[in-house]
């Protein structure tokens, strides 16, 4: 029973990290504009948008890695229960 508890704890921790990263990214993207037409007088706005894009691009590999780890943990959990069902029917 200890393995099952640990398995679910790891899965839950990875899921919480993934959700936190999605929330953080959505907060960053909330202030991002899709398209801006500015002249030279609004360089500060252009710089702010470039900073937002840089932060989003910086967090993207971490988010992708977290998605892969969470997916692997999910496959492990499902596989564990499939193996348990197979063992019960033998």
FENMONOR-V250069 format. One record per helix or strand of 3 or more residues. SS is the DSSP state (H for helix, E for strand). FROM is the first residue (numbers start at 0). LEN is the number of residues. If there is no record, write none. Layout:
SS|FROM|LEN ; SS|FROM|LEN
//
This chain:
H|1|29 ; H|39|50
//
